[in-house]
């Protein structure tokens, strides 16, 4: 099948490579412009661009696809490239730009999106992290026929992925990326044959996965240990979870923690214990045990190493 692929981060790279390996003709790859990265803030291509160039594919990087937006010349050039590509389908995975109506209508069979949740739960920008934060036992991937709404299109295929008690966002991202890559190949195979049955999303059960904000990473210790432990896993690695500890000027990043069922009458934030077993902190309900920490400007450390250079 002749495709245009639109995606930017690592999640999308998995899908692009699976489509290449499956033998689909990728006529054009759309990805976001190169961004500054690293200590030197050197312009760096997206994972999708790097994979596309390695495969010898044509890449376009418009800052917008809106013909009436801030970059109409770039949008018009991208439109000409898309028309020349004449795709059967556009596959979209975490592209990061809004697709206007003309884009959705251009491919012969429309645009298919690889969305990292079981719709209609967790529409929006951060479905992986919000599923962990909410304590969901399962999530998955939905292949969706795109429309102009926010993840509101008809569902074509779903694949479920469990969320374990120790699963963090990095782990779940990798699992969903692999499942999504297989699912889009399966969906396109079905489209080329008898087709897929499109199903409307149910009206009940809609939730929105709000974009992650850096400020969310500083944990409010008035919340329960269970909520805080999930948030630490959900924000690993980005935006990262942190707490303020006595004797340290900057918040400490927390990579791993455990929710203890024991109770404490101490004020939230009080350090109850600090040894090789963990740093135990009183919180709104229960006790939060910190197991892997990182001081500002330092390296990740298991708690038995961290406590040697710090005492509350």
BAKOL-628504 format. One record per residue (C-alpha): x, y, z; residue in three letters. Coordinates in nm, 3 decimals, decimal comma. Layout:
ATOM u v w miti
ATOM X Y Z ALA
...
***
This chain:
ATOM u v w miti
ATOM 0,000 0,000 0,000 UNK
ATOM 0,123 0,353 -0,078 UNK
ATOM 0,155 0,554 0,243 UNK
ATOM 0,242 0,887 0,391 UNK
ATOM 0,371 0,855 0,748 UNK
ATOM 0,343 1,140 1,001 UNK
ATOM 0,517 1,103 1,336 UNK
ATOM 0,795 1,245 1,548 UNK
ATOM 0,914 1,066 1,866 UNK
ATOM 1,049 0,722 1,947 UNK
ATOM 0,697 0,579 1,979 UNK
ATOM 0,635 0,663 1,613 UNK
ATOM 0,973 0,533 1,495 UNK
ATOM 0,872 0,177 1,587 UNK
ATOM 0,565 0,204 1,364 UNK
ATOM 0,757 0,352 1,070 UNK
ATOM 1,014 0,074 1,078 UNK
ATOM 0,743 -0,192 1,101 UNK
ATOM 0,569 -0,047 0,796 UNK
ATOM 0,897 -0,044 0,601 UNK
ATOM 0,969 -0,405 0,699 UNK
ATOM 0,614 -0,506 0,601 UNK
ATOM 0,685 -0,388 0,247 UNK
ATOM 0,464 -0,081 0,231 UNK
ATOM 0,568 0,200 -0,001 UNK
ATOM 0,637 0,509 0,209 UNK
ATOM 0,604 0,795 -0,039 UNK
ATOM 0,663 1,074 0,214 UNK
ATOM 0,743 1,113 0,585 UNK
ATOM 0,619 1,414 0,780 UNK
ATOM 0,789 1,495 1,109 UNK
ATOM 0,844 1,801 1,325 UNK
ATOM 1,140 2,033 1,266 UNK
ATOM 1,476 1,955 1,425 UNK
ATOM 1,497 2,072 1,786 UNK
ATOM 1,788 2,183 2,007 UNK
ATOM 1,900 1,897 2,233 UNK
ATOM 2,180 1,811 2,471 UNK
ATOM 2,411 2,042 2,665 UNK
ATOM 2,525 2,214 2,347 UNK
ATOM 2,164 2,260 2,228 UNK
ATOM 2,263 2,126 1,888 UNK
ATOM 1,978 2,094 1,637 UNK
ATOM 1,882 1,726 1,644 UNK
ATOM 1,649 1,535 1,411 UNK
ATOM 1,352 1,350 1,552 UNK
ATOM 1,375 0,970 1,587 UNK
ATOM 1,133 0,940 1,293 UNK
ATOM 1,346 1,163 1,071 UNK
ATOM 1,660 0,968 1,157 UNK
ATOM 1,491 0,638 1,071 UNK
ATOM 1,341 0,778 0,752 UNK
ATOM 1,671 0,913 0,624 UNK
ATOM 1,844 0,585 0,707 UNK
ATOM 1,583 0,410 0,492 UNK
ATOM 1,628 0,660 0,209 UNK
ATOM 1,280 0,810 0,241 UNK
ATOM 1,172 1,165 0,151 UNK
ATOM 1,117 1,380 0,460 UNK
ATOM 0,919 1,704 0,504 UNK
ATOM 0,925 1,913 0,821 UNK
ATOM 0,666 2,192 0,800 UNK
ATOM 0,604 2,392 1,115 UNK
ATOM 0,231 2,385 1,041 UNK
ATOM -0,014 2,228 0,797 UNK
ATOM -0,268 2,508 0,829 UNK
ATOM -0,294 2,696 0,500 UNK
ATOM -0,435 2,995 0,691 UNK
ATOM -0,194 2,968 0,985 UNK
ATOM 0,138 3,128 1,084 UNK
ATOM 0,339 2,942 0,820 UNK
ATOM 0,117 2,931 0,510 UNK
ATOM 0,412 2,891 0,270 UNK
ATOM 0,535 2,580 0,452 UNK
ATOM 0,183 2,439 0,466 UNK
ATOM 0,131 2,502 0,094 UNK
ATOM 0,460 2,331 0,010 UNK
ATOM 0,365 2,032 0,227 UNK
ATOM 0,030 2,016 0,048 UNK
ATOM 0,204 1,997 -0,288 UNK
ATOM 0,426 1,718 -0,159 UNK
ATOM 0,126 1,527 -0,026 UNK
ATOM -0,063 1,566 -0,353 UNK
ATOM 0,240 1,439 -0,543 UNK
ATOM 0,272 1,145 -0,303 UNK
ATOM -0,090 1,044 -0,381 UNK
ATOM -0,118 0,814 -0,077 UNK
ATOM -0,375 0,544 -0,023 UNK
ATOM -0,351 0,609 0,352 UNK
ATOM -0,174 0,847 0,588 UNK
ATOM -0,055 0,679 0,907 UNK
ATOM -0,021 0,915 1,203 UNK
ATOM 0,161 0,838 1,529 UNK
ATOM 0,239 1,112 1,783 UNK
ATOM 0,304 1,364 1,507 UNK
ATOM 0,250 1,668 1,728 UNK
ATOM 0,079 1,891 1,469 UNK
ATOM -0,294 1,935 1,411 UNK
ATOM -0,412 1,788 1,082 UNK
ATOM -0,657 2,026 0,911 UNK
ATOM -0,953 1,896 0,712 UNK
ATOM -0,772 1,909 0,376 UNK
ATOM -0,508 1,675 0,514 UNK
ATOM -0,761 1,427 0,651 UNK
ATOM -0,945 1,417 0,318 UNK
ATOM -0,642 1,392 0,088 UNK
ATOM -0,552 1,018 0,117 UNK
ATOM -0,781 0,781 -0,071 UNK
ATOM -0,865 0,584 0,245 UNK
ATOM -0,818 0,866 0,495 UNK
ATOM -0,583 0,894 0,793 UNK
ATOM -0,525 0,623 1,052 UNK
ATOM -0,394 0,714 1,396 UNK
ATOM -0,201 0,488 1,635 UNK
ATOM -0,329 0,602 1,975 UNK
ATOM -0,174 0,472 2,298 UNK
ATOM -0,491 0,396 2,494 UNK
ATOM -0,811 0,197 2,473 UNK
ATOM -1,042 0,469 2,352 UNK
ATOM -1,250 0,651 2,460 UNK
ATOM -1,041 0,639 2,779 UNK
ATOM -0,747 0,878 2,774 UNK
ATOM -0,800 1,088 2,468 UNK
ATOM -0,538 1,358 2,443 UNK
ATOM -0,169 1,426 2,484 UNK
ATOM -0,041 1,199 2,763 UNK
ATOM -0,240 0,873 2,767 UNK
ATOM 0,050 0,655 2,883 UNK
ATOM 0,132 0,862 3,190 UNK
ATOM -0,228 0,934 3,289 UNK
ATOM -0,322 0,566 3,277 UNK
ATOM -0,047 0,481 3,528 UNK
ATOM -0,123 0,784 3,743 UNK
ATOM -0,490 0,686 3,765 UNK
ATOM -0,408 0,332 3,871 UNK
ATOM -0,551 0,163 3,560 UNK
ATOM -0,487 -0,211 3,547 UNK
ATOM -0,482 -0,214 3,167 UNK
ATOM -0,439 0,009 2,868 UNK
ATOM -0,355 -0,060 2,505 UNK
ATOM -0,347 0,070 2,151 UNK
ATOM -0,636 0,181 1,933 UNK
ATOM -0,606 0,215 1,556 UNK
ATOM -0,850 0,493 1,478 UNK
ATOM -0,990 0,654 1,164 UNK
ATOM -0,909 1,020 1,222 UNK
ATOM -1,161 1,300 1,213 UNK
ATOM -1,136 1,666 1,315 UNK
ATOM -1,203 1,597 1,683 UNK
ATOM -0,952 1,520 1,958 UNK
ATOM -0,914 1,142 1,929 UNK
ATOM -1,287 1,106 1,855 UNK
ATOM -1,272 0,904 1,532 UNK
ATOM -1,412 0,558 1,467 UNK
ATOM -1,216 0,264 1,611 UNK
ATOM -1,082 0,004 1,370 UNK
ATOM -0,868 -0,222 1,590 UNK
ATOM -0,773 -0,249 1,959 UNK
ATOM -0,495 -0,436 2,134 UNK
ATOM -0,476 -0,456 2,515 UNK
ATOM -0,164 -0,421 2,732 UNK
ATOM -0,160 -0,484 3,110 UNK
ATOM -0,015 -0,231 3,355 UNK
ATOM 0,179 -0,405 3,630 UNK
ATOM 0,228 -0,285 3,985 UNK
ATOM 0,587 -0,181 3,903 UNK
ATOM 0,529 -0,052 3,549 UNK
ATOM 0,663 0,298 3,485 UNK
ATOM 0,598 0,523 3,187 UNK
ATOM 0,920 0,428 3,009 UNK
ATOM 0,837 0,058 3,031 UNK
ATOM 0,477 0,107 2,921 UNK
ATOM 0,585 0,336 2,636 UNK
ATOM 0,813 0,066 2,495 UNK
ATOM 0,548 -0,204 2,527 UNK
ATOM 0,282 0,010 2,358 UNK
ATOM 0,519 0,118 2,082 UNK
ATOM 0,579 -0,245 1,988 UNK
ATOM 0,210 -0,333 2,008 UNK
ATOM 0,118 -0,025 1,806 UNK
ATOM 0,371 -0,110 1,536 UNK
ATOM 0,226 -0,459 1,497 UNK
ATOM -0,132 -0,330 1,512 UNK
ATOM -0,095 -0,076 1,230 UNK
ATOM 0,057 -0,340 1,002 UNK
ATOM -0,234 -0,570 1,086 UNK
ATOM -0,486 -0,292 1,023 UNK
ATOM -0,340 -0,204 0,684 UNK
ATOM -0,338 -0,570 0,584 UNK
ATOM -0,708 -0,584 0,667 UNK
ATOM -0,777 -0,267 0,471 UNK
ATOM -0,606 -0,416 0,167 UNK
ATOM -0,828 -0,724 0,198 UNK
ATOM -1,188 -0,742 0,317 UNK
ATOM -1,144 -0,429 0,527 UNK
ATOM -1,202 -0,343 0,891 UNK
ATOM -1,533 -0,276 1,063 UNK
ATOM -1,534 0,080 1,195 UNK
ATOM -1,701 0,124 1,534 UNK
ATOM -1,817 0,448 1,688 UNK
ATOM -1,658 0,529 2,021 UNK
ATOM -1,898 0,484 2,312 UNK
ATOM -2,029 0,802 2,468 UNK
ATOM -1,960 0,670 2,819 UNK
ATOM -1,614 0,635 2,968 UNK
ATOM -1,452 0,935 2,799 UNK
ATOM -1,149 1,072 2,984 UNK
ATOM -0,886 1,325 2,879 UNK
ATOM -0,513 1,282 2,925 UNK
ATOM -0,397 1,638 2,989 UNK
ATOM -0,054 1,742 2,867 UNK
ATOM 0,222 1,686 3,121 UNK
ATOM 0,344 2,001 3,296 UNK
ATOM 0,685 2,028 3,458 UNK
ATOM 0,529 2,174 3,773 UNK
ATOM 0,340 1,849 3,833 UNK
ATOM 0,667 1,677 3,910 UNK
ATOM 0,707 1,840 4,254 UNK
ATOM 0,501 1,605 4,465 UNK
ATOM 0,238 1,735 4,707 UNK
ATOM 0,304 1,516 5,010 UNK
ATOM -0,045 1,579 5,150 UNK
ATOM -0,168 1,313 4,909 UNK
ATOM -0,173 0,941 4,987 UNK
ATOM 0,131 0,716 4,949 UNK
ATOM -0,049 0,508 4,685 UNK
ATOM -0,125 0,813 4,470 UNK
ATOM 0,229 0,946 4,505 UNK
ATOM 0,389 0,612 4,417 UNK
ATOM 0,180 0,591 4,100 UNK
ATOM 0,272 0,946 4,009 UNK
ATOM 0,642 0,867 4,046 UNK
ATOM 0,604 0,576 3,804 UNK
ATOM 0,389 0,781 3,568 UNK
ATOM 0,643 1,065 3,552 UNK
ATOM 0,945 0,836 3,499 UNK
ATOM 1,137 0,959 3,306 UNK
ATOM 0,948 1,278 3,204 UNK
ATOM 0,879 1,522 3,362 UNK
ATOM 1,025 1,341 3,661 UNK
ATOM 0,894 1,338 4,020 UNK
ATOM 1,073 1,518 4,302 UNK
ATOM 1,040 1,596 4,673 UNK
ATOM 1,202 1,840 4,908 UNK
ATOM 1,419 1,681 5,176 UNK
ATOM 1,563 1,855 5,482 UNK
ATOM 1,921 1,974 5,453 UNK
ATOM 1,911 2,000 5,073 UNK
ATOM 1,857 2,327 4,890 UNK
ATOM 1,709 2,172 4,575 UNK
ATOM 1,434 1,912 4,535 UNK
ATOM 1,552 1,554 4,495 UNK
ATOM 1,435 1,356 4,193 UNK
ATOM 1,267 1,026 4,280 UNK
ATOM 1,304 0,740 4,034 UNK
ATOM 1,150 0,462 4,240 UNK
ATOM 0,942 0,443 4,555 UNK
ATOM 0,711 0,214 4,751 UNK
ATOM 0,379 0,289 4,921 UNK
ATOM 0,375 0,149 5,276 UNK
ATOM 0,048 0,076 5,449 UNK
ATOM 0,175 0,179 5,790 UNK
ATOM 0,027 0,491 5,947 UNK
ATOM 0,193 0,798 6,093 UNK
ATOM 0,073 1,098 6,292 UNK
ATOM 0,366 1,307 6,172 UNK
ATOM 0,311 1,604 5,942 UNK
ATOM 0,341 1,529 5,570 UNK
ATOM 0,703 1,566 5,463 UNK
ATOM 0,848 1,446 5,792 UNK
ATOM 1,135 1,200 5,745 UNK
ATOM 1,057 0,900 5,966 UNK
ATOM 1,355 0,686 5,877 UNK
ATOM 1,660 0,704 5,652 UNK
ATOM 1,882 0,399 5,610 UNK
ATOM 1,984 0,140 5,354 UNK
ATOM 1,627 0,008 5,342 UNK
ATOM 1,479 0,339 5,232 UNK
ATOM 1,393 0,698 5,313 UNK
ATOM 1,049 0,684 5,474 UNK
ATOM 0,841 1,001 5,456 UNK
ATOM 0,509 1,074 5,623 UNK
ATOM 0,244 1,169 5,368 UNK
ATOM -0,128 1,241 5,374 UNK
ATOM -0,217 0,874 5,411 UNK
ATOM 0,035 0,597 5,467 UNK
ATOM 0,412 0,627 5,433 UNK
ATOM 0,613 0,675 5,115 UNK
ATOM 0,946 0,487 5,101 UNK
ATOM 1,199 0,636 4,858 UNK
ATOM 1,422 0,372 4,696 UNK
ATOM 1,612 0,544 4,414 UNK
ATOM 1,701 0,913 4,426 UNK
ATOM 1,900 1,178 4,243 UNK
ATOM 2,030 1,505 4,385 UNK
ATOM 2,026 1,811 4,162 UNK
ATOM 2,330 1,789 3,933 UNK
ATOM 2,410 1,438 4,053 UNK
ATOM 2,357 1,082 3,937 UNK
ATOM 2,080 0,835 4,010 UNK
ATOM 2,159 0,643 4,328 UNK
ATOM 2,006 0,349 4,510 UNK
ATOM 1,894 0,457 4,854 UNK
ATOM 2,177 0,276 5,036 UNK
ATOM 2,426 0,496 4,847 UNK
ATOM 2,220 0,814 4,874 UNK
ATOM 2,189 0,803 5,255 UNK
ATOM 2,567 0,780 5,303 UNK
ATOM 2,601 1,139 5,186 UNK
ATOM 2,285 1,275 5,347 UNK
ATOM 2,126 1,273 5,687 UNK
ATOM 1,795 1,444 5,771 UNK
***
